[in-house]
């Protein structure tokens, strides 16, 4: 993917709508690409800054965006753990089914 495509994902990122694989790729790209990081900062400033301005809440774009990035990294870690657990459960279930099937077929 190129920068244009990554920049197109910023709103999905800010709304927590990226799947695990795309979130991983997005976070890796943002860490490496200063242009996309700047665009993320700008869009976050608009997205969150206007809301905070209306509510009167204090807003530090860099500090708050760093929190969002860390939250997304934590979510990615959790989502990957859930995926691994689901895959392991599927493997165990399949193995158990095959064992039961083998026993049934053996005793027929």
NUVOLO-757034 format. One record per residue (C-alpha): chain; residue in three letters; residue number from 1; x, y, z. Coordinates in steps of 0.1 Angstrom, whole numbers. Layout:
// NUVOLO-757034
NODE   kolro   kolnu   volum      px      py      pz
NODE       A     Ala     NUM       X       Y       Z
...
//
This chain:
// NUVOLO-757034
NODE   kolro   kolnu   volum      px      py      pz
NODE       A     Unk       1       0       0       0
NODE       A     Unk       2      11      35      -6
NODE       A     Unk       3       8      67      15
NODE       A     Unk       4     -24      78      -3
NODE       A     Unk       5     -41      45       7
NODE       A     Unk       6     -28      48      43
NODE       A     Unk       7     -40      84      45
NODE       A     Unk       8     -74      72      33
NODE       A     Unk       9     -75      49      64
NODE       A     Unk      10     -70      76      90
NODE       A     Unk      11    -107      82      96
NODE       A     Unk      12    -113      44     100
NODE       A     Unk      13     -84      43     124
NODE       A     Unk      14     -98      72     144
NODE       A     Unk      15    -132      55     146
NODE       A     Unk      16    -116      22     156
NODE       A     Unk      17    -129       5     124
NODE       A     Unk      18     -98     -12     111
NODE       A     Unk      19     -95     -50     113
NODE       A     Unk      20     -65     -66     130
NODE       A     Unk      21     -44     -70      99
NODE       A     Unk      22     -50     -35      86
NODE       A     Unk      23     -46     -20     121
NODE       A     Unk      24     -12     -37     123
NODE       A     Unk      25      -1     -25      89
NODE       A     Unk      26     -14      10      96
NODE       A     Unk      27       5      13     129
NODE       A     Unk      28      37       0     113
NODE       A     Unk      29      34      25      85
NODE       A     Unk      30      26      55     107
NODE       A     Unk      31      57      47     128
NODE       A     Unk      32      79      48      97
NODE       A     Unk      33      63      75      76
NODE       A     Unk      34      65     111      88
NODE       A     Unk      35      41     124      60
NODE       A     Unk      36      14     100      71
NODE       A     Unk      37      21     107     107
NODE       A     Unk      38      16     145     100
NODE       A     Unk      39     -16     138      82
NODE       A     Unk      40     -28     117     111
NODE       A     Unk      41     -20     145     135
NODE       A     Unk      42     -38     170     113
NODE       A     Unk      43     -69     149     109
NODE       A     Unk      44     -69     141     147
NODE       A     Unk      45     -66     178     155
NODE       A     Unk      46     -97     184     133
NODE       A     Unk      47    -116     153     145
NODE       A     Unk      48    -110     157     182
NODE       A     Unk      49    -100     193     185
NODE       A     Unk      50    -133     207     173
NODE       A     Unk      51    -152     185     197
NODE       A     Unk      52    -130     195     226
NODE       A     Unk      53    -132     232     216
NODE       A     Unk      54    -170     230     217
NODE       A     Unk      55    -170     212     251
NODE       A     Unk      56    -144     235     266
NODE       A     Unk      57    -121     205     275
NODE       A     Unk      58     -84     210     274
NODE       A     Unk      59     -67     195     244
NODE       A     Unk      60     -30     187     238
NODE       A     Unk      61     -30     172     203
NODE       A     Unk      62       4     155     206
NODE       A     Unk      63      -2     141     241
NODE       A     Unk      64     -38     130     233
NODE       A     Unk      65     -28     114     200
NODE       A     Unk      66       0      95     217
NODE       A     Unk      67     -26      81     241
NODE       A     Unk      68     -48      71     211
NODE       A     Unk      69     -18      54     194
NODE       A     Unk      70     -10      35     226
NODE       A     Unk      71     -46      24     231
NODE       A     Unk      72     -47      11     195
NODE       A     Unk      73     -15      -8     200
NODE       A     Unk      74     -29     -23     232
NODE       A     Unk      75     -61     -32     213
NODE       A     Unk      76     -41     -48     186
NODE       A     Unk      77     -22     -69     211
NODE       A     Unk      78     -55     -80     227
NODE       A     Unk      79     -71     -87     194
NODE       A     Unk      80     -41    -108     183
NODE       A     Unk      81     -43    -127     216
NODE       A     Unk      82     -80    -134     210
NODE       A     Unk      83     -73    -145     174
NODE       A     Unk      84     -46    -169     186
NODE       A     Unk      85     -70    -183     213
NODE       A     Unk      86     -97    -188     187
NODE       A     Unk      87     -73    -206     164
NODE       A     Unk      88     -61    -228     192
NODE       A     Unk      89     -96    -236     202
NODE       A     Unk      90    -105    -245     166
NODE       A     Unk      91     -74    -268     164
NODE       A     Unk      92     -83    -285     196
NODE       A     Unk      93    -119    -290     186
NODE       A     Unk      94    -109    -304     152
NODE       A     Unk      95     -83    -327     169
NODE       A     Unk      96    -109    -339     194
NODE       A     Unk      97    -134    -346     166
NODE       A     Unk      98    -108    -366     146
NODE       A     Unk      99    -100    -386     177
NODE       A     Unk     100    -136    -394     184
NODE       A     Unk     101    -142    -402     148
NODE       A     Unk     102    -112    -425     147
NODE       A     Unk     103    -124    -443     178
NODE       A     Unk     104    -159    -447     164
NODE       A     Unk     105    -146    -460     131
NODE       A     Unk     106    -121    -484     149
NODE       A     Unk     107    -149    -500     169
NODE       A     Unk     108    -173    -505     141
//
